Amino acid sequence: MHITMEVDGKQCHADVEGSQRLIEFLRDHTREKSVKSGCVTASCGSCTVLLDGQSVRSCTVTAGQADGCSVATVRSAQHDPLLSAIQQAFIDSHATQCGFCAPGMVIAVRSLLAEEKELTEDDVRQGLRGNVCRCVGYPAILRAIRSLAPATAAGAGDVVDEEESTA
């Protein structure tokens, strides 16, 4: 099957097997190594990408299903100021250690902030459900997201810890 898709702003054309997963296409055909293959069962979130603006696990989508679509990975930050800001917030908040979960986590946060609504802490936790971090833990990740809230054009609002709200 012949497919065409845009990956991080670049047109890609290829002949693929009908069952080839999007993650395999991205890693093998486009050499996009920021998309991590963790569990291959949509349980860890390390392979999360934006497919036509929607957050998806690339291990559960075939390359054929992405034919004609636009795919964004963390590499698209050079064209996406919000994605770049999210990456910087993760760095500033020490929300990464080994970095394995970071690409999928950053994309999940990008998708969450694109919803253009005020986010509660529960919204953030639900939006990150299924993205697993085994090193840093979630307080630093939540701190990174909280640091973005006032600066986002998406109107993400403040996410407040219970301890902070009672102070």
N, CA, C and O of each residue as an XYZ file, in Angstrom:
668
protein
N       0.843     -1.164      0.000
C       0.000      0.000      0.000
C       0.893      1.233      0.000
O       1.852      1.309      0.768
N       0.581      2.195     -0.857
C       1.347      3.438     -0.918
C       0.658      4.485     -0.043
O      -0.546      4.713     -0.163
N       1.440      5.124      0.844
C       0.882      6.146      1.729
C       1.671      7.441      1.602
O       2.836      7.459      1.204
N       0.990      8.514      1.953
C       1.597      9.840      2.012
C       1.115     10.482      3.305
O      -0.074     10.444      3.619
N       2.023     11.059      4.039
C       1.640     11.801      5.237
C       2.669     12.886      5.490
O       3.791     12.838      4.987
N       2.263     13.855      6.274
C       3.170     14.911      6.685
C       3.649     14.575      8.095
O       2.840     14.368      8.999
N       4.953     14.523      8.275
C       5.528     14.238      9.584
C       6.392     15.429      9.981
O       7.409     15.716      9.350
N       5.974     16.102     11.020
C       6.689     17.280     11.517
C       6.952     18.295     10.411
O       8.027     18.890     10.342
N       5.959     18.484      9.551
C       6.038     19.490      8.505
C       6.670     19.031      7.204
O       6.747     19.809      6.252
N       7.123     17.789      7.139
C       7.759     17.270      5.923
C       6.891     16.184      5.311
O       6.386     15.314      6.020
N       6.717     16.234      3.996
C       5.938     15.212      3.292
C       6.730     13.911      3.220
O       7.919     13.915      2.901
N       6.066     12.805      3.518
C       6.678     11.474      3.457
C       5.817     10.594      2.564
O       4.590     10.604      2.663
N       6.463      9.841      1.699
C       5.789      8.892      0.822
C       6.474      7.543      1.015
O       7.697      7.478      1.133
N       5.693      6.476      1.048
C       6.301      5.158      1.222
C       5.319      4.062      0.849
O       4.103      4.252      0.860
N       5.876      2.927      0.524
C       5.097      1.709      0.366
C       5.236      0.942      1.668
O       6.347      0.685      2.131
N       4.101      0.575      2.260
C       4.114     -0.105      3.552
C       3.207     -1.332      3.508
O       2.310     -1.440      2.672
N       3.466     -2.234      4.419
C       2.576     -3.363      4.624
C       1.312     -2.842      5.296
O       1.377     -1.886      6.069
N       0.191     -3.440      5.022
C      -1.074     -2.994      5.588
C      -1.119     -3.026      7.103
O      -1.847     -2.244      7.715
N      -0.354     -3.919      7.721
C      -0.377     -4.045      9.181
C       0.734     -3.264      9.876
O       0.832     -3.291     11.103
N       1.571     -2.571      9.109
C       2.660     -1.829      9.738
C       2.097     -0.730     10.632
O       1.279      0.082     10.201
N       2.548     -0.718     11.877
C       2.074      0.285     12.825
C       2.745      1.628     12.548
O       3.858      1.696     12.026
N       2.041      2.677     12.908
C       2.556      4.029     12.701
C       3.901      4.220     13.392
O       4.795      4.852     12.828
N       4.061      3.688     14.598
C       5.336      3.837     15.299
C       6.481      3.224     14.491
O       7.570      3.794     14.434
N       6.245      2.079     13.873
C       7.279      1.442     13.054
C       7.602      2.303     11.839
O       8.765      2.467     11.471
N       6.553      2.854     11.219
C       6.764      3.735     10.075
C       7.605      4.941     10.491
O       8.566      5.296      9.808
N       7.245      5.566     11.605
C       7.967      6.753     12.049
C       9.422      6.442     12.384
O      10.326      7.177     11.988
N       9.642      5.367     13.104
C      11.010      5.031     13.523
C      11.850      4.484     12.371
O      13.030      4.813     12.256
N      11.253      3.652     11.520
C      12.030      2.992     10.469
C      12.106      3.797      9.167
O      13.173      3.895      8.559
N      10.994      4.363      8.745
C      10.992      5.070      7.462
C      11.473      6.508      7.598
O      12.288      6.962      6.795
N      10.981      7.233      8.605
C      11.363      8.638      8.740
C      12.544      8.830      9.684
O      13.067      9.937      9.812
N      12.966      7.751     10.345
C      14.076      7.767     11.305
C      13.787      8.674     12.500
O      14.704      9.228     13.106
N      12.514      8.816     12.829
C      12.094      9.643     13.963
C      12.226      8.828     15.239
O      11.332      8.062     15.595
N      13.336      8.998     15.913
C      13.634      8.192     17.104
C      13.077      8.786     18.391
O      13.188      8.163     19.447
N      12.481      9.976     18.330
C      11.899     10.538     19.556
C      10.621      9.813     19.949
O      10.192      9.896     21.100
N      10.014      9.111     19.018
C       8.820      8.319     19.317
C       9.311      6.983     19.862
O       9.914      6.187     19.142
N       9.046      6.752     21.135
C       9.593      5.580     21.819
C       8.626      4.400     21.772
O       7.412      4.567     21.884
N       9.179      3.226     21.608
C       8.392      1.995     21.639
C       8.574      1.368     23.009
O       9.610      0.773     23.304
N       7.552      1.509     23.841
C       7.641      1.004     25.208
C       6.941     -0.321     25.365
O       7.578     -1.375     25.365
N       5.631     -0.273     25.498
C       4.863     -1.464     25.837
C       4.221     -2.137     24.616
O       3.942     -3.335     24.650
N       3.991     -1.392     23.561
C       3.330     -1.848     22.334
C       1.881     -2.283     22.594
O       1.298     -3.004     21.784
N       1.306     -1.853     23.710
C      -0.086     -2.181     24.033
C      -0.890     -0.954     24.450
O      -1.963     -1.092     25.038
N      -0.395      0.225     24.159
C      -1.054      1.493     24.490
C      -1.172      1.717     25.996
O      -2.065      2.437     26.442
N      -0.289      1.114     26.778
C      -0.357      1.243     28.234
C       0.598      2.271     28.814
O       0.363      2.766     29.916
N       1.685      2.611     28.095
C       2.697      3.477     28.702
C       2.703      4.903     28.163
O       3.145      5.813     28.865
N       2.230      5.125     26.951
C       2.161      6.466     26.387
C       3.444      6.987     25.773
O       3.462      8.113     25.275
N       4.515      6.214     25.790
C       5.792      6.719     25.269
C       5.776      6.938     23.759
O       6.641      7.633     23.227
N       4.813      6.359     23.073
C       4.732      6.501     21.612
C       3.691      7.523     21.172
O       3.320      7.557     19.999
N       3.217      8.355     22.093
C       2.154      9.311     21.798
C       2.619     10.353     20.787
O       3.696     10.934     20.923
N       1.787     10.578     19.771
C       2.003     11.607     18.751
C       0.677     12.328     18.530
O      -0.370     11.879     18.997
N       0.731     13.437     17.824
C      -0.491     14.112     17.405
C      -0.786     13.679     15.981
O       0.053     13.830     15.093
N      -1.958     13.150     15.766
C      -2.411     12.736     14.435
C      -3.558     13.668     14.073
O      -4.645     13.592     14.646
N      -3.297     14.547     13.113
C      -4.252     15.604     12.765
C      -4.721     16.351     14.012
O      -5.902     16.664     14.164
N      -3.761     16.627     14.902
C      -4.040     17.413     16.095
C      -4.579     16.643     17.280
O      -4.728     17.210     18.363
N      -4.874     15.368     17.107
C      -5.399     14.547     18.195
C      -4.300     13.645     18.754
O      -3.536     13.044     17.999
N      -4.231     13.559     20.068
C      -3.256     12.708     20.733
C      -3.628     11.240     20.523
O      -4.737     10.822     20.855
N      -2.688     10.455     19.968
C      -2.914      9.022     19.748
C      -1.660      8.250     20.129
O      -0.550      8.781     20.102
N      -1.858      7.001     20.479
C      -0.736      6.086     20.708
C      -0.376      5.494     19.348
O      -1.181      4.784     18.744
N       0.823      5.784     18.870
C       1.211      5.346     17.535
C       1.407      3.841     17.429
O       1.565      3.315     16.328
N       1.398      3.140     18.562
C       1.491      1.681     18.517
C       0.136      1.037     18.206
O       0.065     -0.160     17.926
N      -0.941      1.837     18.256
C      -2.279      1.283     18.017
C      -2.884      1.734     16.695
O      -4.012      1.366     16.368
N      -2.136      2.531     15.933
C      -2.610      3.051     14.651
C      -1.723      2.469     13.560
O      -0.502      2.439     13.710
N      -2.313      2.011     12.476
C      -1.482      1.538     11.371
C      -1.040      2.723     10.528
O      -1.683      3.772     10.523
N       0.051      2.544      9.824
C       0.532      3.599      8.936
C      -0.529      3.899      7.878
O      -0.692      5.049      7.472
N      -1.245      2.877      7.434
C      -2.310      3.069      6.450
C      -3.431      3.948      6.979
O      -4.007      4.733      6.225
N      -3.750      3.829      8.258
C      -4.782      4.674      8.852
C      -4.330      6.136      8.906
O      -5.167      7.039      8.933
N      -3.040      6.372      8.921
C      -2.504      7.734      8.973
C      -2.267      8.303      7.567
O      -1.805      9.436      7.427
N      -2.579      7.532      6.543
C      -2.413      8.007      5.163
C      -3.190      9.303      4.965
O      -4.376      9.380      5.288
N      -2.516     10.319      4.433
C      -3.146     11.610      4.189
C      -3.222     12.512      5.399
O      -3.756     13.618      5.313
N      -2.697     12.060      6.529
C      -2.781     12.824      7.777
C      -1.496     13.601      8.052
O      -0.480     13.434      7.376
N      -1.580     14.442      9.055
C      -0.431     15.171      9.558
C      -0.054     14.580     10.908
O      -0.907     14.440     11.784
N       1.208     14.236     11.079
C       1.707     13.662     12.323
C       2.699     14.641     12.932
O       3.595     15.136     12.249
N       2.532     14.914     14.215
C       3.471     15.789     14.928
C       4.089     15.023     16.084
O       3.388     14.407     16.887
N       5.406     15.069     16.155
C       6.159     14.496     17.262
C       6.785     15.665     18.026
O       6.557     16.822     17.672
N       7.563     15.383     19.059
C       8.213     16.466     19.788
C       9.183     17.238     18.900
O       9.532     18.376     19.215
N       9.610     16.654     17.826
C      10.514     17.351     16.899
C       9.843     18.540     16.219
O      10.527     19.406     15.673
N       8.529     18.591     16.246
C       7.824     19.700     15.601
C       7.846     20.965     16.444
O       7.243     21.967     16.062
N       8.530     20.939     17.586
C       8.592     22.106     18.473
C       9.170     23.325     17.773
O       8.836     24.458     18.121
N      10.028     23.103     16.796
C      10.609     24.249     16.083
C       9.547     25.043     15.329
O       9.766     26.205     14.989
N       8.396     24.420     15.064
C       7.294     25.078     14.363
C       6.112     25.364     15.284
O       5.115     25.936     14.843
N       6.204     24.981     16.536
C       5.075     25.067     17.456
C       5.538     25.710     18.768
O       6.129     25.034     19.609
N       5.274     27.011     18.948
C       5.745     27.695     20.156
C       5.232     27.078     21.457
O       5.964     27.048     22.446
N       3.991     26.588     21.481
C       3.471     25.982     22.702
C       4.212     24.693     23.023
O       4.537     24.437     24.183
N       4.480     23.886     22.017
C       5.221     22.645     22.233
C       6.625     22.956     22.738
O       7.133     22.266     23.622
N       7.241     23.967     22.195
C       8.559     24.389     22.651
C       8.504     24.858     24.101
O       9.395     24.541     24.889
N       7.471     25.604     24.457
C       7.307     26.075     25.840
C       7.101     24.911     26.802
O       7.601     24.934     27.926
N       6.373     23.903     26.365
C       6.149     22.716     27.209
C       7.472     22.013     27.464
O       7.768     21.635     28.598
N       8.265     21.835     26.422
C       9.563     21.194     26.593
C      10.432     21.982     27.572
O      11.092     21.389     28.426
N      10.439     23.303     27.457
C      11.242     24.130     28.360
C      10.724     24.032     29.790
O      11.511     23.998     30.736
N       9.414     23.986     29.950
C       8.835     23.849     31.295
C       9.242     22.523     31.924
O       9.506     22.470     33.125
N       9.299     21.455     31.140
C       9.747     20.169     31.660
C      11.205     20.267     32.123
O      11.569     19.734     33.171
N      12.019     20.944     31.340
C      13.427     21.110     31.708
C      13.541     21.939     32.985
O      14.231     21.549     33.926
N      12.858     23.085     33.011
C      12.938     23.990     34.162
C      12.406     23.360     35.446
O      12.887     23.675     36.534
N      11.423     22.479     35.331
C      10.812     21.840     36.502
C      11.458     20.506     36.848
O      11.000     19.804     37.749
N      12.516     20.160     36.136
C      13.207     18.885     36.352
C      12.224     17.719     36.232
O      12.236     16.793     37.043
N      11.378     17.782     35.210
C      10.331     16.784     35.023
C      10.775     15.640     34.117
O       9.946     14.864     33.641
N      12.059     15.536     33.883
C      12.581     14.394     33.131
C      13.836     13.885     33.830
O      14.552     14.633     34.496
N      14.072     12.618     33.659
C      15.313     12.049     34.172
C      15.902     11.193     33.064
O      16.857     11.610     32.408
N      15.358     10.016     32.845
C      15.904      9.177     31.773
C      15.438      9.666     30.405
O      16.110      9.428     29.402
N      14.289     10.351     30.354
C      13.796     10.917     29.104
C      12.942      9.984     28.271
O      12.413     10.396     27.239
N      12.793      8.745     28.690
C      12.042      7.787     27.876
C      10.576      8.184     27.716
O      10.024      8.078     26.621
N       9.949      8.634     28.784
C       8.535      9.001     28.720
C       8.317     10.409     28.188
O       7.215     10.747     27.757
N       9.360     11.228     28.215
C       9.216     12.661     27.938
C       8.561     12.985     26.598
O       7.657     13.821     26.580
N       8.953     12.382     25.475
C       8.305     12.753     24.218
C       6.791     12.520     24.236
O       6.024     13.389     23.821
N       6.368     11.367     24.709
C       4.938     11.079     24.778
C       4.225     11.953     25.787
O       3.096     12.384     25.550
N       4.871     12.218     26.909
C       4.283     13.056     27.948
C       4.109     14.485     27.433
O       3.062     15.097     27.642
N       5.124     15.015     26.766
C       5.064     16.379     26.231
C       3.944     16.500     25.199
O       3.212     17.490     25.190
N       3.811     15.502     24.335
C       2.741     15.519     23.327
C       1.376     15.446     24.010
O       0.443     16.132     23.594
N       1.251     14.629     25.044
C      -0.024     14.532     25.768
C      -0.374     15.882     26.400
O      -1.533     16.295     26.376
N       0.615     16.564     26.960
C       0.379     17.881     27.556
C      -0.024     18.872     26.459
O      -0.915     19.696     26.667
N       0.620     18.795     25.308
C       0.284     19.685     24.183
C      -1.174     19.505     23.785
O      -1.889     20.482     23.563
N      -1.601     18.281     23.699
C      -2.985     17.977     23.343
C      -3.942     18.500     24.410
O      -5.000     19.045     24.097
N      -3.564     18.329     25.651
C      -4.388     18.778     26.772
C      -4.539     20.299     26.763
O      -5.645     20.811     26.937
N      -3.453     21.013     26.565
C      -3.495     22.473     26.577
C      -4.204     23.037     25.346
O      -4.675     24.174     25.369
N      -4.278     22.264     24.296
C      -4.957     22.721     23.075
C      -6.469     22.738     23.216
O      -7.168     23.275     22.357
N      -6.981     22.152     24.300
C      -8.432     22.091     24.500
C      -9.059     23.453     24.761
O     -10.283     23.588     24.738
N      -8.229     24.464     25.008
C      -8.691     25.839     25.191
C      -9.786     25.982     26.247
O     -10.812     26.625     26.023
N      -9.542     25.379     27.376
C     -10.470     25.536     28.491
C      -9.652     25.633     29.767
O      -8.481     25.256     29.801
N     -10.284     26.143     30.815
C      -9.610     26.199     32.091
C      -9.469     24.779     32.613
O     -10.445     24.030     32.664
N      -8.266     24.412     32.998
C      -7.997     23.051     33.439
C      -7.902     22.960     34.949
O      -7.248     23.778     35.596
N      -8.554     21.968     35.493
C      -8.406     21.664     36.913
C      -7.293     20.631     37.048
O      -6.841     20.062     36.054
N      -6.862     20.397     38.255
C      -5.849     19.364     38.458
C      -6.376     18.003     38.017
O      -5.626     17.190     37.478
N      -7.666     17.752     38.246
C      -8.264     16.492     37.816
C      -8.236     16.372     36.287
O      -7.979     15.288     35.761
N      -8.499     17.476     35.566
C      -8.410     17.461     34.103
C      -7.013     17.060     33.657
O      -6.850     16.247     32.747
N      -6.009     17.637     34.304
C      -4.623     17.335     33.948
C      -4.312     15.875     34.230
O      -3.723     15.189     33.395
N      -4.704     15.399     35.400
C      -4.445     13.997     35.745
C      -5.142     13.046     34.757
O      -4.563     12.042     34.342
N      -6.374     13.368     34.391
C      -7.092     12.536     33.417
C      -6.424     12.611     32.042
O      -6.329     11.606     31.337
N      -5.966     13.799     31.667
C      -5.318     13.981     30.371
C      -4.004     13.236     30.255
O      -3.587     12.864     29.158
N      -3.352     13.017     31.387
C      -2.074     12.296     31.386
C      -2.230     10.816     31.711
O      -1.256     10.064     31.687
N      -3.464     10.398     32.016
C      -3.710      8.987     32.340
C      -3.204      8.112     31.195
O      -3.490      8.374     30.026
N      -2.467      7.097     31.538
C      -1.924      6.207     30.518
C      -0.533      6.606     30.060
O       0.067      5.901     29.249
N      -0.005      7.713     30.556
C       1.377      8.090     30.294
C       2.163      7.787     31.557
O       1.935      8.398     32.601
N       3.077      6.855     31.462
C       3.780      6.344     32.631
C       5.194      6.915     32.698
O       5.940      6.889     31.719
N       5.543      7.432     33.877
C       6.905      7.885     34.161
C       7.422      7.028     35.306
O       6.809      6.964     36.371
N       8.531      6.383     35.085
C       9.068      5.513     36.120
C      10.228      6.146     36.889
O      10.723      5.558     37.850
N      10.663      7.330     36.480
C      11.843      7.944     37.111
C      11.510      9.116     38.025
O      11.747      9.059     39.232
N      10.964     10.165     37.449
C      10.800     11.436     38.141
C       9.561     11.441     39.009
O       9.577     11.991     40.110
N       8.512     10.849     38.541
C       7.247     10.911     39.250
C       6.457     12.118     38.791
O       6.967     12.996     38.095
N       5.244     12.139     39.183
C       4.309     13.109     38.633
C       4.332     14.492     39.272
O       3.903     15.437     38.610
N       4.798     14.686     40.505
C       4.812     16.047     41.047
C       5.597     17.031     40.174
O       5.141     18.153     39.955
N       6.754     16.633     39.682
C       7.546     17.525     38.820
C       6.834     17.780     37.494
O       6.891     18.886     36.957
N       6.170     16.767     36.973
C       5.437     16.932     35.718
C       4.261     17.879     35.926
O       4.018     18.759     35.100
N       3.533     17.706     37.021
C       2.427     18.615     37.329
C       2.937     20.038     37.559
O       2.283     21.005     37.167
N       4.097     20.166     38.190
C       4.702     21.479     38.404
C       5.024     22.136     37.056
O       4.825     23.340     36.895
N       5.515     21.363     36.101
C       5.820     21.892     34.770
C       4.555     22.395     34.090
O       4.556     23.471     33.492
N       3.491     21.632     34.177
C       2.225     22.026     33.555
C       1.674     23.276     34.241
O       1.186     24.190     33.577
N       1.752     23.310     35.554
C       1.280     24.459     36.315
C       2.041     25.723     35.914
O       1.465     26.809     35.850
N       3.326     25.575     35.647
C       4.129     26.742     35.268
C       3.719     27.290     33.904
O       3.946     28.464     33.612
N       3.130     26.460     33.086
C       2.686     26.882     31.755
C       1.349     27.578     31.773
O       1.085     28.441     30.936
N       0.507     27.218     32.706
C      -0.881     27.666     32.685
C      -1.048     29.160     32.481
O      -1.826     29.550     31.610
N      -0.366     30.025     33.229
C      -0.592     31.455     33.026
C      -0.090     31.943     31.671
O      -0.592     32.939     31.150
N       0.898     31.253     31.093
C       1.516     31.733     29.856
C       0.867     31.191     28.596
O       1.184     31.650     27.498
N      -0.033     30.225     28.724
C      -0.574     29.618     27.522
C      -1.697     30.441     26.927
O      -2.557     30.964     27.636
N      -1.669     30.541     25.608
C      -2.744     31.228     24.890
C      -4.003     30.383     24.916
O      -5.092     30.874     24.619
N      -3.856     29.106     25.271
C      -4.991     28.186     25.269
C      -5.882     28.373     26.488
O      -6.873     27.657     26.631
N      -5.563     29.310     27.368
C      -6.404     29.574     28.535
C      -6.439     28.423     29.507
O      -7.502     28.075     30.022
N      -5.302     27.830     29.765
C      -5.258     26.628     30.583
C      -5.549     26.879     32.050
O      -5.819     25.923     32.777
N      -5.509     28.102     32.516
C      -5.819     28.368     33.913
C      -4.778     27.793     34.848
O      -3.837     27.135     34.407
N      -4.941     28.036     36.130
C      -4.001     27.534     37.122
C      -4.438     26.177     37.631
O      -5.621     25.937     37.873
N      -3.479     25.304     37.787
C      -3.702     24.012     38.425
C      -3.069     24.122     39.785
O      -1.861     24.333     39.886
N      -3.849     23.984     40.835
C      -3.362     24.261     42.186
C      -3.336     22.983     43.011
O      -4.288     22.203     43.007
N      -2.225     22.783     43.718
C      -2.122     21.675     44.670
C      -3.006     21.982     45.860
O      -3.235     23.149     46.180
N      -3.507     20.943     46.520
C      -4.310     21.144     47.729
C      -3.521     21.916     48.770
O      -4.065     22.813     49.414
N      -2.225     21.577     48.951
C      -1.405     22.259     49.945
C      -1.323     23.748     49.645
O      -1.400     24.572     50.556
N      -1.166     24.101     48.356
C      -1.063     25.498     47.984
C      -2.374     26.233     48.200
O      -2.377     27.405     48.577
N      -3.490     25.550     47.963
C      -4.789     26.227     48.072
C      -5.193     26.479     49.525
O      -6.033     27.335     49.803
N      -4.591     25.732     50.445
C      -4.928     25.940     51.853
C      -3.954     26.886     52.544
O      -4.147     27.241     53.707
N      -2.913     27.292     51.835
C      -1.899     28.182     52.434
C      -2.381     29.599     52.511
O      -1.656     30.474     52.985
